[in-house]
Amino acid sequence: MCIIAILPLIFSICLSLIGQTRPNIIVVLVDDMGYSDLGSFGGEVRTPHLDRLAKNGLRFTQNYNSARCCPSRASLLTGLYSHQAGIANFTGGDKSARLGPAYLGKLNKQCMTLAEVLKVAGYSTYGVGKWHVGHEELPTGRGFDDYYGYVRGHSASQWKIDNYLRLPEGRPEELHYEEDQFYATDAFNDYAIEFLSQAQKKKSPFFLYLAHSSPHFPLEAPAQTRDSYLETYSKGWDLLRKERFERQKESGLLTDSWKFTELSEVPVDRDDIANHFAGRPNPDWMDVPANRQEDLVYRMATFAAMIDHVDQGIGRILTLLEKGGDLENTLILFTSDNGACYEWGPYGFDQSSRKGFTQLHEGEALRGVGSPGTYHSVGSAWSCLSNTPLRMYKHFNHEGGNCSPLIAHWPDGIRKPDQWVRSPVHLIDFMPTILEVTDASYPNTFGGEKIHPLEGLSMVPFFKESQKAKPRTLFFDHFDASAIRKGDWKLVRGNARYNERKWELYNLAKDRCETLDLIESKPELARKLEKEWLSWAKRMRISPYYEFKEKNPSRVLDKINQDKKGYYLFKHGDQVKREQAPDFTGKPFEVIVTLERGTVKDGVLVSHGGSNSGYSLYLEDGYLAFACRNKGSLKLLRSNEPLPEERVVVSARLSKDGKTEVRLGQKVLAEGGSFPLIGIFPRDPMEVGNDSLSLVSNYKRNTRFKGKIIQVKLKLQ
């Protein structure tokens, strides 16, 4: 038997002989909760149980994350920067061999999760809630003994029980719900209680990872809880921000370096997405029409209700631990995966984040906000309240995006509770902290793979004396929003949606809220920090600073050729940037491909676009398929016979009247009549032999075509 397989048994036997002394571990992660939403950090949301943990534990004022849900989860679970774990930006659709291993879009084999490390160390390991580090591997394949939650995507309706599953597959569900009584946040709390109850019957210590999806959109909560917050949020964000700031002063959170900031700027995007505020500050509450105010009050009340239900579950967990005599020797870490979410403008969106659709709810329709079948977000202006007084939001590496509250509670292990810890820490510190307190080992290799060394530092010194740590350097990059924090200095830039990637420089010891940009007065310091960040970016293999060399690299074309008949000509491996690619928006077009597939059955022949707009001609199980995306809506046309293995000419045509067909030579393989002309020119490039960024179609297998493409011809009608 493998030694790794029997180590948990050995630990269990030893613990039964000497009695358990190692602490239990509970990590609670919420989703998109802002810096000041908790009562203990200044908020008006009712969080008495989390406030109790804060009062009897430590509150960290500078806890950094990776600015978005999936990379933050990767960092927390592995002790590595998310790029090292394979999730530089996002999961699934971010997969791109062209960009390199940092962009795998799922956890790689060169990292270990907390569950894998602790399972080897003899812990019972339980997970509940949102996974979002790649659905290709289930949580039970990465160290968790038991799991309840969802494994695909960034969110799921809280009201639909079918969205959630019990793992490992085939394991009977201990808890049963009537469909009209199910609410996911409460169910997650229920399963946390169930798993902890099981753990208390065992001799071994336990690890619980409770990853709530609340309060991430879609905003959904029981109406009774929602309604209890309506009066509070009818005050509007301007007054509530000031009230939060005053409570933060009274609590001792704020020092002289903190300043009350203005409402943050709305990131640049389409007008319908940004509610016509793109690049402008969020509006003052008094300037919002009365009917829109009422709609917004219901949205924020639902958001608060979601956090309220998280806290209710924390109270139940604490009661269970107290009854079992486990509370004193359980380390509980609570935080949020990023700052509050701006998506998309001050009025929020409805139905889907991709559609950018904002609806005004009035009258009786307000009663339905947050109910089954609805889909809402809270919007950027309320998120300024949630992040009080920090600037910007999730997606960005300004303090409002990458700094979250952190509470550590451990009666047996924290020497001086009820303290503010003002030294910078990061989610990458969770792994080394837990390793130290559990005496677990972090190996050099695991499962036959070499494992990246840890990047984080243990927080245990703060538990012992709450002492100020030595200056450290932290790095950040997410979709081109970048930062370096070195001691008191922070160099930060936004992406194309904010400040056009211009570096800003702040002294956080004197200017915690990033209000005074010193880049012009200290250019040499900025250059040194940028150089250090660039060195890290290359080590992390961040594109375009690290050049990933493929066996069959794409050829990025600066210009494209046309024949005498007006056809654009391409070869296998060609990639055309957005600026040079043919603009097919609102136009009929035809694409013709000469290829030899041989025994290859899958792969993209030609694509232009991604998950919002574009087209793709590809093979699936040897059959030809043509996909069109228009404002996120997908239309598919599939052939009813496989392609021959020898050299063939295939084509797809989208006509002005919406008629669409795919052909083998002159033979029509499939046709349809409901394909509208594509209305938005995509951000993604045109590619021959792949679809490597966000995906046009729902491909079943790999997008890279490994057969031979002789020529592609494209003609706009």
C-alpha positions in Angstrom: 0.0 0.0 0.0 1.2 3.5 -0.8 2.7 5.3 2.2 0.6 8.4 1.4 -2.6 6.4 1.5 -1.9 4.9 5.0 -0.6 8.1 6.7 -4.1 9.3 7.7 -4.7 5.9 9.4 -1.4 6.2 11.3 -2.3 9.7 12.5 -5.7 8.5 13.6 -4.3 5.7 15.6 -1.7 8.0 17.3 -4.4 10.6 18.1 -6.6 7.9 19.7 -3.8 6.9 22.0 -2.6 10.4 23.1 -5.8 12.4 22.6 -6.3 15.2 20.1 -4.2 18.4 20.7 -3.9 19.8 17.2 -6.6 22.4 16.5 -9.6 21.9 14.2 -9.6 24.3 11.3 -12.6 26.2 9.8 -12.1 28.5 6.9 -15.2 30.6 5.9 -15.1 32.5 2.7 -17.9 34.7 1.4 -18.3 36.1 -2.1 -18.2 39.8 -3.1 -18.7 41.1 0.4 -17.2 44.6 0.8 -14.6 45.8 3.2 -17.1 47.4 5.6 -20.2 45.3 5.4 -19.6 43.5 8.7 -20.7 45.2 11.9 -17.2 44.8 13.3 -15.8 46.7 10.3 -18.4 49.5 10.4 -21.4 48.1 8.5 -25.1 48.3 9.4 -25.8 44.6 8.3 -26.7 42.5 11.4 -23.7 40.2 11.9 -23.7 39.6 15.7 -22.0 36.2 15.5 -19.2 37.3 13.2 -18.8 40.4 15.4 -18.4 38.0 18.4 -15.6 36.3 16.6 -14.0 39.6 15.9 -14.3 40.8 19.5 -12.8 37.6 20.8 -10.2 37.3 18.1 -8.1 39.4 15.7 -9.2 41.8 13.0 -6.8 42.3 10.1 -7.0 45.7 8.5 -4.8 44.9 5.5 -5.8 41.4 4.2 -5.1 41.2 0.5 -6.7 38.9 -2.1 -6.5 38.3 -5.8 -9.2 40.7 -6.8 -11.7 38.1 -8.1 -13.4 35.0 -6.9 -11.6 32.1 -8.7 -8.0 33.4 -8.5 -8.6 34.3 -4.8 -9.9 30.7 -4.2 -6.8 29.3 -5.9 -4.5 31.4 -3.7 -6.4 30.6 -0.5 -6.5 26.9 -1.2 -2.9 26.5 -2.3 -0.7 29.1 -0.6 0.5 30.2 -4.1 -0.2 33.1 -6.3 -3.1 32.1 -8.5 -1.0 32.2 -11.6 1.2 29.4 -10.2 -1.9 27.3 -9.5 -3.1 27.7 -13.1 -5.8 30.4 -12.7 -4.2 33.7 -13.7 -7.5 35.3 -14.6 -10.5 33.0 -14.8 -11.6 29.4 -15.0 -12.8 27.4 -18.1 -13.1 30.0 -20.8 -9.7 31.4 -19.8 -8.0 28.2 -21.0 -5.4 29.0 -23.6 -2.3 27.0 -24.4 -1.1 29.9 -26.4 -0.8 32.0 -23.2 0.9 29.4 -21.2 0.5 27.4 -17.9 -0.7 30.4 -15.8 -3.8 30.5 -17.9 -4.8 26.8 -17.6 -8.2 27.9 -16.2 -8.2 25.2 -13.4 -6.0 24.0 -10.6 -2.9 22.3 -12.0 -1.0 19.4 -10.6 1.9 21.5 -9.4 -0.1 22.7 -6.4 -1.7 21.1 -3.3 -4.9 22.2 -1.7 -5.4 22.7 2.0 -7.6 19.6 2.0 -4.9 17.5 0.3 -2.3 18.6 2.8 -4.5 18.1 5.9 -5.9 14.8 4.7 -2.4 13.4 4.6 -1.8 14.8 8.1 -4.7 12.8 9.5 -7.5 15.4 9.3 -11.1 14.7 8.2 -11.7 17.1 5.4 -15.1 18.7 4.5 -16.1 21.2 1.9 -19.3 23.1 1.4 -20.4 25.7 -1.2 -18.8 27.3 -4.2 -15.8 25.5 -5.8 -14.9 27.6 -8.8 -11.3 26.5 -9.4 -12.1 24.3 -12.4 -14.9 21.8 -12.7 -12.7 19.3 -14.5 -11.7 18.0 -11.1 -14.2 17.6 -8.3 -13.4 18.7 -4.8 -13.3 15.1 -3.7 -10.5 14.7 -6.3 -8.5 17.4 -4.5 -8.5 16.1 -1.0 -12.0 16.6 0.4 -13.6 13.5 2.0 -17.1 15.0 1.6 -18.5 18.0 -0.2 -21.9 19.7 -0.8 -22.3 22.6 -3.2 -21.8 23.4 -6.8 -18.7 22.9 -8.9 -19.5 24.7 -12.2 -19.4 28.5 -12.8 -19.2 31.6 -10.6 -22.8 31.5 -9.4 -26.1 29.5 -9.3 -29.6 30.3 -8.3 -30.0 30.0 -4.5 -33.6 28.7 -5.0 -33.0 25.8 -7.3 -32.1 22.6 -5.4 -31.0 20.9 -8.6 -28.0 23.2 -8.9 -26.3 21.5 -6.0 -24.9 18.1 -5.4 -23.5 15.8 -2.7 -20.0 14.4 -3.3 -18.6 11.9 -3.7 -21.0 10.8 -6.3 -23.4 8.1 -5.0 -23.1 9.2 -1.4 -26.6 9.5 0.0 -27.7 13.1 0.9 -28.1 13.3 4.6 -30.4 16.3 4.4 -33.6 16.6 2.4 -35.5 19.7 1.3 -38.8 20.4 -0.2 -38.2 22.4 -3.4 -40.2 25.4 -2.2 -38.3 25.5 1.1 -34.7 25.3 -0.3 -32.4 28.3 0.0 -28.7 27.6 -0.7 -27.1 29.8 1.9 -29.1 28.1 4.6 -28.5 24.7 3.0 -24.7 25.4 3.1 -25.0 26.2 6.8 -27.0 23.0 7.3 -24.4 20.9 5.6 -21.6 22.6 7.5 -23.5 21.6 10.7 -24.0 18.1 9.4 -20.4 17.6 8.5 -19.1 19.0 11.8 -21.5 16.7 13.7 -20.0 13.8 11.8 -16.5 15.1 12.6 -17.2 15.4 16.3 -17.9 11.6 16.5 -14.4 10.9 15.2 -11.1 10.9 17.0 -9.3 12.8 14.3 -9.2 16.7 14.0 -11.3 18.2 11.2 -10.9 20.8 8.5 -14.1 22.5 7.1 -14.0 24.8 4.1 -17.3 26.7 4.0 -17.3 28.8 0.8 -20.5 30.7 0.7 -21.7 32.1 -2.7 -23.5 34.9 -0.8 -23.7 37.8 -1.4 -22.6 37.3 -5.1 -25.2 38.0 -7.7 -27.8 36.9 -8.5 -29.2 38.7 -5.4 -31.6 36.3 -3.8 -32.9 36.1 -0.2 -36.0 35.3 1.8 -38.4 38.3 1.6 -38.9 38.6 5.3 -35.2 39.1 5.9 -34.9 41.5 2.9 -37.8 43.6 4.1 -36.2 44.1 7.5 -33.5 46.2 5.8 -35.7 48.3 3.5 -35.9 51.2 6.0 -32.2 51.2 6.6 -31.2 51.4 2.9 -33.9 54.0 2.1 -31.3 56.5 3.6 -29.2 56.1 0.4 -25.5 55.4 0.0 -24.2 58.9 0.7 -25.5 59.1 4.3 -24.8 55.5 5.0 -21.2 55.8 3.8 -20.7 58.7 6.3 -22.3 56.7 9.1 -20.0 53.7 8.4 -16.9 56.0 8.4 -17.9 57.4 11.8 -18.4 53.9 13.3 -15.0 52.9 11.8 -13.4 55.8 13.7 -15.2 54.9 16.9 -14.1 51.2 16.7 -10.4 52.1 16.3 -10.2 50.7 12.8 -9.2 54.0 11.3 -6.0 56.0 11.9 -5.0 59.4 10.7 -3.9 57.9 7.4 -7.5 57.0 6.4 -9.5 59.6 4.5 -13.2 59.7 3.6 -13.2 59.2 -0.2 -15.7 60.4 -2.9 -17.8 57.9 -4.8 -15.6 55.8 -7.1 -15.6 56.1 -10.9 -17.7 53.7 -12.9 -15.4 51.6 -15.1 -15.6 52.2 -18.8 -17.9 49.9 -20.7 -20.8 50.0 -23.1 -23.4 52.6 -22.2 -26.1 50.0 -21.6 -23.9 48.1 -19.2 -22.6 51.2 -17.4 -26.0 52.9 -17.2 -24.5 55.8 -19.1 -22.1 56.6 -16.3 -19.0 55.0 -18.0 -15.8 56.8 -16.8 -17.8 59.1 -14.5 -18.3 59.0 -10.8 -21.3 57.2 -9.4 -24.2 59.6 -8.9 -25.1 61.2 -5.6 -28.2 59.6 -4.0 -30.2 62.8 -4.2 -29.7 62.9 -8.0 -31.2 59.4 -8.5 -34.9 59.5 -9.6 -37.3 58.4 -6.8 -38.6 55.3 -8.6 -35.0 54.2 -9.3 -34.1 54.8 -5.6 -36.9 52.4 -4.5 -35.6 49.8 -6.9 -32.1 50.2 -5.6 -33.2 50.0 -1.9 -34.7 46.5 -2.6 -31.5 45.4 -4.3 -29.2 46.5 -1.4 -31.7 45.1 1.2 -31.5 41.7 -0.6 -27.6 41.9 -0.6 -27.7 42.6 3.2 -30.1 39.8 3.8 -27.7 37.3 2.1 -24.9 38.3 4.5 -27.4 38.1 7.4 -28.2 34.5 6.6 -24.4 33.7 6.4 -24.1 35.1 9.9 -27.1 33.1 11.2 -25.2 30.0 10.1 -22.1 31.1 11.9 -24.1 31.4 15.1 -25.3 27.8 14.7 -21.8 26.6 14.0 -20.5 28.3 17.2 -23.3 26.7 19.2 -22.5 23.3 17.9 -18.8 23.7 18.7 -19.5 25.0 22.2 -21.8 22.0 22.9 -19.1 19.6 21.7 -16.3 21.3 23.6 -14.5 22.1 20.4 -14.7 25.9 20.2 -11.6 26.7 22.3 -9.4 24.5 20.1 -10.7 25.5 16.7 -9.0 28.1 14.5 -11.7 29.9 12.5 -10.6 32.2 9.7 -13.3 34.4 8.0 -12.8 36.6 5.0 -14.2 37.6 1.6 -12.7 36.7 -1.8 -12.5 40.3 -3.1 -14.0 43.7 -2.6 -17.5 44.5 -3.5 -18.5 44.0 -7.1 -19.3 47.0 -9.4 -21.0 44.9 -12.1 -22.0 46.8 -14.1 -23.2 50.4 -13.4 -24.8 52.3 -10.5 -28.2 50.7 -11.2 -27.0 47.1 -11.4 -28.1 44.6 -14.0 -30.9 42.0 -14.4 -31.1 38.5 -16.1 -27.4 38.0 -16.8 -24.1 39.8 -16.4 -23.3 39.1 -20.0 -26.5 40.8 -21.4 -25.9 44.1 -19.6 -29.7 44.5 -19.2 -30.9 46.9 -16.4 -34.6 46.7 -15.4 -36.5 49.3 -13.3 -38.8 47.5 -10.8 -41.8 49.5 -9.6 -44.9 48.9 -7.6 -45.8 45.3 -7.0 -42.7 44.1 -9.0 -40.5 45.3 -6.2 -41.9 42.5 -4.0 -40.4 40.0 -6.3 -36.8 41.3 -6.1 -34.6 38.4 -4.9 -37.4 35.8 -5.3 -37.2 32.6 -7.3 -36.7 33.1 -11.0 -35.2 36.6 -10.6 -31.6 37.7 -11.4 -30.2 41.0 -10.1 -27.0 42.7 -9.1 -26.5 45.5 -6.6 -24.6 47.9 -8.9 -21.5 50.1 -8.5 -22.8 52.8 -6.3 -24.0 50.5 -3.4 -20.6 48.8 -3.8 -18.9 52.1 -2.9 -20.9 51.8 0.4 -19.7 48.2 0.9 -16.1 49.2 0.4 -16.2 52.3 2.6 -13.8 54.1 2.6 -11.6 52.3 0.0 -11.6 53.1 -3.7 -12.7 51.0 -6.6 -14.0 47.5 -6.7 -13.6 43.8 -7.5 -11.7 43.2 -10.8 -9.2 46.0 -9.8 -6.1 45.9 -7.6 -6.8 49.2 -5.9 -7.6 48.8 -2.2 -11.4 48.5 -2.8 -10.8 45.6 -5.1 -8.1 43.5 -3.4 -8.4 44.2 0.3 -11.0 42.4 2.5 -11.8 42.0 6.2 -10.2 39.1 7.9 -11.2 37.7 11.3 -9.1 35.1 13.1 -10.6 33.4 16.2 -8.8 30.7 18.3 -9.2 31.0 22.0 -6.4 28.4 22.7 -4.0 29.9 20.3 -4.5 33.7 20.2 -2.7 35.3 23.1 -4.2 38.8 23.0 -7.6 38.9 21.4 -9.7 42.0 20.5 -6.9 43.6 18.6 -6.5 45.2 15.2 -3.6 43.8 13.2 -2.3 46.5 10.8 0.4 44.5 9.0 -0.3 43.4 5.4 -1.2 39.7 5.0 -2.6 37.8 2.0 -4.7 34.8 1.2 -1.5 33.0 0.2 -0.7 33.1 4.0 -3.6 30.8 4.9 -1.7 27.6 3.9 1.5 28.3 5.8 -0.5 29.4 8.9 -2.5 26.3 8.9 0.6 24.1 8.3 2.3 25.6 11.3 -0.6 25.2 13.8 -1.4 21.7 12.6 2.1 20.4 12.3 1.3 19.3 8.8 4.0 18.9 6.2 4.2 20.5 2.7 6.0 18.2 0.4 8.3 18.9 -2.6 6.4 16.4 -4.7 2.9 15.0 -4.6 1.2 12.4 -6.8 4.4 12.1 -8.9 4.4 15.9 -9.6 6.9 18.5 -8.5 5.0 21.1 -6.3 5.7 24.8 -6.3 7.2 26.1 -3.1 4.8 28.2 -0.9 4.7 31.9 -1.5 2.9 32.9 1.7 4.0 33.6 5.3 2.5 32.2 8.5 0.3 34.5 10.5 1.0 32.7 13.7 3.3 35.5 15.1 0.2 37.7 15.2 -1.6 35.0 17.2 1.2 35.0 19.7 1.7 38.7 20.3 -0.1 40.6 17.6 3.3 42.0 16.8 4.0 44.1 13.7 5.6 42.0 11.0 8.7 42.9 9.0 8.0 44.8 5.7 7.2 42.4 2.9 6.4 42.6 -0.8 3.2 41.4 -2.4 2.3 41.3 -6.1 -0.9 41.4 -8.0 -2.2 41.0 -11.6 -5.7 40.3 -12.9 -6.7 40.9 -16.5 -4.0 43.6 -16.8 -5.0 45.4 -13.5 -1.6 45.2 -11.7 0.0 46.2 -8.4 3.0 45.8 -6.2 2.9 46.5 -2.4 6.4 46.9 -1.0 6.5 48.0 2.6 4.3 51.2 2.8 4.5 51.9 -0.9 2.0 50.7 -3.5 2.4 51.0 -7.3 -1.0 50.2 -9.0 -2.7 50.5 -12.3 -6.1 49.7 -13.8 -6.8 48.0 -17.1 -8.6 49.2 -20.2 -11.7 49.8 -18.1 -10.0 52.2 -15.7 -7.1 54.7 -16.1 -5.9 53.0 -19.4 -3.1 51.1 -17.5 -1.3 54.2 -16.2 0.8 53.5 -13.0 -0.2 55.3 -9.8 2.0 55.5 -6.7 0.7 55.8 -3.1 2.3 55.8 0.4 -0.3 53.7 2.3 1.2 54.6 5.7 0.1 58.2 5.1 -2.6 57.6 2.5 -4.4 54.3 3.2 -7.3 55.1 0.8 -5.1 56.0 -2.2 -6.2 59.6 -2.6 -2.8 61.3 -3.5 -0.9 59.9 -6.5 2.8 60.6 -6.0 4.0 59.1 -9.4 5.2 62.5 -10.7 7.1 63.5 -7.6 8.8 60.1 -7.2 9.4 58.7 -10.7 12.6 56.8 -9.7 10.8 54.9 -6.9 8.0 54.1 -9.3 10.5 52.7 -11.9 12.2 50.5 -9.3 8.9 49.1 -8.2 7.8 48.5 -11.8 11.0 46.7 -12.5 10.4 44.5 -9.4 6.8 43.8 -10.5 8.0 42.9 -14.0 10.5 40.4 -12.6 7.7 38.8 -10.7 5.4 38.8 -13.7 8.0 36.9 -15.7 8.4 34.4 -12.9 4.6 33.9 -12.7 4.6 33.5 -16.6 2.1 36.3 -17.0 1.4 37.2 -20.7 2.8 39.2 -22.5 5.8 39.6 -20.1 6.6 35.9 -20.3 6.9 34.3 -23.8 5.3 30.8 -23.8 6.7 28.9 -26.7 4.4 26.2 -28.1 5.3 23.3 -30.4 3.0 24.7 -33.0 2.8 28.5 -32.3 0.3 30.8 -33.8 1.4 33.3 -36.4 0.1 36.7 -35.5 -0.5 38.6 -38.8 0.1 42.3 -39.1 -1.8 42.3 -42.4 -3.9 39.9 -44.3 -4.0 39.1 -48.1 -7.0 39.1 -50.5 -7.3 37.3 -53.8 -8.8 38.8 -56.9 -12.3 37.7 -56.0 -12.2 39.5 -52.7 -11.5 36.5 -50.4 -9.3 37.0 -47.4 -6.7 34.2 -47.3 -5.3 32.4 -44.2 -3.3 29.4 -43.2 -3.2 26.9 -40.3 -2.0 28.7 -37.1 -2.8 32.2 -38.3 -4.1 34.7 -35.7 -5.4 38.1 -36.6 -5.6 40.8 -33.9 -8.9 42.6 -33.5 -7.5 45.8 -35.2 -6.6 44.0 -38.4 -9.4 41.4 -38.5 -12.2 41.6 -41.1 -15.2 43.3 -39.6 -18.2 41.0 -40.2 -20.7 42.9 -38.0 -24.1 43.3 -39.7 -22.8 41.6 -42.9 -23.4 38.3 -44.6 -20.3 36.2 -45.0 -18.9 32.9 -46.2 -15.9 31.0 -44.9 -14.3 28.1 -46.9 -11.8 25.7 -45.4 -9.6 23.2 -47.2 -8.5 20.5 -44.8 -7.4 16.9 -44.1 -8.7 15.7 -40.8 -7.3 12.1 -41.0 -8.4 10.4 -37.8 -8.8 13.7 -35.9 -12.4 14.1 -34.9 -12.5 17.4 -32.9 -11.2 20.9 -33.1 -11.8 24.4 -34.4 -11.1 25.1 -38.0 -11.7 28.8 -37.9 -13.1 31.2 -35.2 -13.5 34.9 -34.7 -14.9 36.1 -31.4 -15.9 34.7 -28.1 -18.7 34.2 -25.6 -20.4 37.5 -26.4 -20.2 37.6 -30.2 -18.6 35.9 -33.1 -18.6 32.7 -35.2 -16.8 29.3 -35.3 -16.6 26.5 -37.8 -15.4 23.3 -36.1 -15.5 19.5 -35.9 -17.1 17.5 -33.1 -17.0 13.7 -33.2 -16.0 14.1 -36.9 -19.2 16.1 -37.7 -19.0 19.7 -39.0 -20.7 22.4 -36.9 -21.1 26.1 -37.3 -21.8 28.4 -34.3 -22.8 32.1 -34.2 -22.9 34.2 -31.1 -25.0 37.4 -31.1 -25.1 39.4 -27.8 -24.4 36.2 -25.9 -27.1 34.2 -27.6 -25.8 31.0 -29.3 -27.1 29.5 -32.5 -25.8 26.1 -33.7 -26.0 24.2 -37.0 -24.6 20.7 -37.2 -24.1 18.3 -40.1 -25.9 14.9 -40.1 -22.9 12.9 -41.5 -19.2 12.8 -40.6 -16.6 14.3 -42.8 -14.3 12.0 -44.9 -10.8 11.6 -43.6 -9.2 12.6 -46.9 -8.7 16.2 -48.2 -12.0 18.0 -48.5 -13.4 21.5 -48.9 -16.1 22.6 -46.4 -17.8 25.9 -46.0 -20.3 27.8 -43.9 -22.5 30.7 -45.1 -24.6 33.2 -43.2 -26.9 35.1 -45.6 -28.6 38.5 -45.2 -32.0 36.9 -44.6 -30.6 34.8 -41.7 -30.4 31.6 -43.8 -27.4 29.5 -42.8 -25.8 26.4 -44.3 -22.8 24.3 -44.1 -21.5 22.3 -47.1 -19.1 19.6 -48.1 -18.0 20.7 -51.5 -21.3 21.6 -53.2 -23.4 19.2 -51.0 -25.5 20.9 -48.3 -24.9 19.1 -45.0 -27.2 21.2 -42.9 -29.2 24.4 -43.2 -31.3 26.7 -41.0 -33.1 30.0 -41.3 -33.0 31.8 -37.9 -29.5 33.1 -37.6 -29.5 36.9 -37.3 -26.5 38.8 -38.6 -23.9 39.3 -35.8 -24.3 42.8 -34.4 -21.2 43.3 -32.2 -17.5 43.2 -33.3 -15.8 40.9 -30.8 -12.8 41.7 -28.7 -11.2 38.2 -29.4 -8.9 37.7 -32.3 -9.6 35.7 -35.5 -7.9 32.3 -35.4 -7.3 29.4 -37.8 -7.1 26.0 -36.0 -8.2 27.2 -32.5 -10.5 29.2 -30.3 -8.2 30.0 -27.5 -9.7 32.8 -25.4 -13.4 33.2 -24.5 -15.2 30.5 -26.4 -17.7 31.0 -29.3 -19.4 27.6 -28.8 -20.0 25.1 -26.1 -17.2 22.7 -27.3 -17.2 19.3 -25.8 -13.5 18.7 -26.1 -10.3 20.6 -26.9 -10.5 23.5 -29.2 -7.1 23.1 -31.0 -7.4 21.2 -34.3 -4.6 18.7 -34.7 -5.4 17.8 -38.3 -4.1 19.7 -41.3 -5.7 23.0 -42.6 -4.4 23.8 -46.0 -6.3 27.1 -46.5 -9.1 29.3 -45.2 -10.9 31.8 -47.4 -13.3 34.4 -45.9 -15.5 36.8 -47.9 -17.7 39.5 -46.6 -20.8 40.0 -48.8 
